[in-house]
Structures are given as C-alpha cells and as structure tokens.
Amino acid sequence: MPIEWAGLGPEMLLRLDRSAAEPLRVQLEREVREAIRSGRLGAGERLPSSRALAAELGISRGLVLECYSQLQAEGFLTSRSGSATRVAANALAPREMPARPLAAPRLAADFRPGVPDLTSFPRRDWSWAIRESCRTATPAHLGYGDPRGAERLRVVLAGYLRRVRGTVADPAQVVVCNGFAQGINLALHSLAARGIWRVAIEDPGDSDYLLICRQLGMEALPVEIDDHGIDVNALASSGARAVILTPTHQFPTGSALAPERRRALIAWANDRGGVIVEDDYDAEFRYDRAPVGALQGLAPDHVVLIGSTSKSLAPALRLGWIASPSVLLESITERKRISDRGSPTLEQLALATLIESGRYDKHLRQMRRVYGTRRDQLVDALSRHAPRIKLHGLAAGFHAVADLAPDADEHAIINQALDRSVGIYGMSSYRPSGRIGPPQLVLGFGNITQAAIEHGIEAIGDLLSRAPQRPQQSLVAKRTAVSAKQA
C-alpha cells in the first residue's frame, strides 16, 4: 500500500510492493528518481535521514543507504559529510513538452516536386535481393570493412555508371554514402580542407545547397541560369573555385546544360583548378532521347559525381555514391570513415544484386512508362482546364514548370489552391539569391495518381487561367514520341 514520507507532505508518496519479485532497494530507487523527474522533489530539497526514512518505511537503514549512494552516483542526489542528503541542483524536472503541432491537412492532390512514386517501390524484388545478400554475405562483410563501401557494389556501380551515364569511374574511386545529403557534405568538407571556401550554386536551384554551405562555414554564391544552363562567364567572375550543378536535368527548370556551356565549364575548371560537384539526381528518366551523359565523363579529374537511389527506388533506402577525382578521394574516404564507419553493408549487397540481376533496369523502364503517362495526363489536364498555361521542362524527370501571367501573384495562387486541398509550389522558393523572377509553378507528377492530377488541375484551373498563351505540342504527338522512345 502507499506509504507517506515523513516531513515531505502528503503529495510525496512512495509505493513499495513487498509481494513483488523486484527487490525493495530497486523499487525505492525508482520511486525516488520518479519523484525528482516529475518535479515532486525540487532541486536542493532536503531528504529524510537514512535512519528516519528506514523507520518510516519499515525497512533496513542499510537498504536506504544503498539507495542514496546509488542515486548520488547517478547525479540525482548530493551529500556532504555532516549535512543532509539533498536533490542535486542539476537534477531538475524536465521542462513541459511543447504542444504537438497539428498534422498538415491531407491534400486531395499534391504536386510536390522531387518525390518519386512511393507506391511503385519494387518490394518483391528488394525483398529477394535482401534475402540473397543475407544468404551470401561472408563473415568479413559483417565487419566494419572498407569505409568506401562493399567492393562488390563499387565494382557494379562503376560498370553501371559507365554503361548508363557515360562516366569514367574506377571502382577504387567510388565511395558509397547515405544518400545525396551525405555525399554533398563529404564533398564540401573535402573542398574546404583544400582551402576552397567559395562555392557557386545555381539560381534557381536547390536551396538546400545554400543551407549546407552555410552550416560548413562556406560562402555560397548564387549564379543565374538560363535555358542553356549556368552562365559560365558569371561563374568565372564570381571568384568561386567550385560549383554545384545539375547539368543533365537542371533542378527545377528542367533544362539541360548546352554543349557549348559544357565545353566552357570544363575550360573554366582546367584554367582555374576548379571543381564541379555534379548532382546526378534523376538522369535515368528521359523521354525524348537517351539520357544525356554525365559531365564527369568529360573531366573526371575535375568532377565529383554524386548519385543515389532516392529517385530511382525510394529516399528511405539512403543509398548513394560518389565518383571522386583522385585528388579528393583520400579526404572523402577518411571523412566517411570518421562519420559512420561505412554505410550498411547488407543493403549495399542487395543493391548490387538488384543491378546485376537486371531487375533494377527493368524497374527503371517501368517507371519511365509510369511517369511518361502522368506527364501526358498533366499536359492534357492543363490543356482543358487552363489552356493558356505555358508548360516546359517536360523532356525528363517527373516535374514540370508552369509559367503564370506576368502580373500573377504566385504566393496568393498557392494559398488559394491550398484552400481547395491542392498543393502547388512556387519557383520563388527555389531562388537562393532571393531575387524576383517571373511567377512560375514547379509541378511534380512523380508521387500523384492520374486521377489526382485530373482532379487537382480541374480544381485550380480558374486560378491559372490568366497565364500567357503557349505554343504547346499536341498531346497525341507527345504520346507518340514517348511510345517511340519506349519501343
């Protein structure tokens, strides 16, 4: 039954169950800890003497002394010779937890860019590959191993990148990482170690680049891009010695770096000793022709290529890779070792198995068909519900850019769409320089069904109706082009 502590008031109750298998000393320690954690015993508060508490609870004084000694060792209590035992000053009750924020309302249609179709993750193939990796893994695979990653996966990735992305990737220069986020951090850390503190980034572009550079104490310099890619003259004038690019399928505009810009960029890297960090985020998904080759294949000594399975399979896998120039390899490898001792090996072996079996390529072919169909659905829905919208960036990936009327209020349209349970996203949030550009929307169609695309565009068609006229290719022609490519 509950027993009241003498001298501490009726609110200070301890419960000792003499019939329980748990020792009384353990029960007493737990009860005193809880009293301190809950705030019933405040910092500096005096506890009864061991003799008084033992008499009050009907237990031995030695048991109370053991309890006090244990809690002093843990930092909950403090005592000096000849003075009372008190609650330690730093053993405060936890602060009241802030109220949990309300969950965001579920949208009827969410055109969030950058998210692949999460319902199409090849669960059966991945389960098979995981079982195979568990079955064939050697004891050596279960140790720490090479921080660059499992040799088998690095060999498979080097071959895949040469075959599909046109890279010059030696397995020894491939480092497996936990997605693009870790890859970019490893690369930038290594650049900083070489004295490169000014890094150019695309504008518009992924605003996370700006945040990552700032966290590392680096200066990020937004450089404007146009339909042909980054302005190399502006890059040269910026004083940056490194640049982060999405040259194959620029995010978010959807353009590809033009051939003459590629040549100028390589010349800049050769002349300045510059480093190009290539974000190869969704190059496999192109509809009008074969995927454009990676920039790394033109200048492997100046390009750090970073790729991942986040768009091809699912972000949750946290599997990525770096094809590093020789000059940065040792630094990247050592930082990888220090940060986490290497990425999960069984998942690495599973990815190698998936690629070697041909199931990875099969999944990509299937997803190109899925995204191509959704792209066509978006074009079709806009042609009927907002026919004056100009849509571009459709050649690859799973997002497109919609031009609004020059006098349109981008933020107001986004908020009005949200009131109709439709999520749309503005180009202004992808301008790290903060400069004002034409009002545009970035419409993702990767993780949204055809039915939701139709419903969403129909719901907001009137909000978009004041957009400029577009010379849009007919849907039939687009479908014919996609079908020819898939064949």
TALINNOR-V156822 format. One line per field, one symbol per residue. ss: DSSP state (H for helix, E for strand, C for the rest). phi: phi as a letter, one per 20 degrees, with the letter a starting at -180 (. if undefined). burial: 1 if it has 24 or more other C-alpha atoms within 12 Angstrom, else 0. A space follows every 50 residues. Layout:
ss: ???
phi: ???
burial: ???
This chain:
ss: CEEECCCCCCCCEEECCCCCCCCHHHHHHHHHHHHHHCCCCCCCCECCCH HHHHHHHCCCHHHHHHHHHHHHHHCCEECCCCCCCEECCCCCCCCCCCCC CCCCCCCCEECCCCCCCHHHCCHHHHHHHHHHHHHHCCHHHHCCCCCCCC HHHHHHHHHHHHHHHCCCCCHHHEEEECHHHHHHHHHHHHHHHCCCCEEE EEECCCCHHHHHHHHCCCEEEEEEEECCEECHHHHHHHCCCEEEECCCCC CCCCCCCCHHHHHHHHHHHHHHCCEEEEECCCCCCECCCCCCCCHHHCCC CCEEEEEECCCCCCHHHCCEEEECCHHHHHHHHHHHHHHHCCCCHHHHHH HHHHHHHCHHHHHHHHHHHHHHHHHHHHHHHHHHHCCCCEEECCCECCEE EEECCCCCCHHHHHHHHHHCCEECEEHHHHCCCCCCCCCEEEEECCCCCH HHHHHHHHHHHHHHCCCCCCCCCCHHHHHHHHHHHHC
phi: .fceffndnffedddddfefffgfffffgfffgfffffnfdegnfeefff ffffffemcffffffffffffffenfccbcgncfecfffeeeffffffff ffffffefbceffndffffegfgffffffffffffefegffeefmfffpf ggfffffffffffedmeddegfdedecemfgfgfffffgffffeneddce cfcfafffgffffffemeeedfcfdcfdofffffffffnfdbbdcdffbg ddfnedffgffffffffgfffemecdeeeeebffdcdeafgffffgfebf ecddeccaefefcaffflcbbcedfgfdfffffffffffbmofgffffff fgfffffnffffffffffffffffgffffffffedbfefedbmefbmcbc ddeefgdfegfffffffffdmceccefffddffmfecffbdddecfdbff fffffffffdgffefeeffceefffffffffffffff
burial: 00101000000111110000000111011111111110011110101111 00110010000011101100110001111000001111001100000000 00000001111111111001110011001100100000001000011111 11111111111001111111111111111111111111111100011111 11111111110110010111111111001111011100111111111111 11111111001101110110001111111111111111001111111111 11111111111111101111111111111111101100000111111111 11111000111011001111111111111111101111111111111111 11111000110011001101111111111111100010111111111111 0111111111101111110000000001100100000
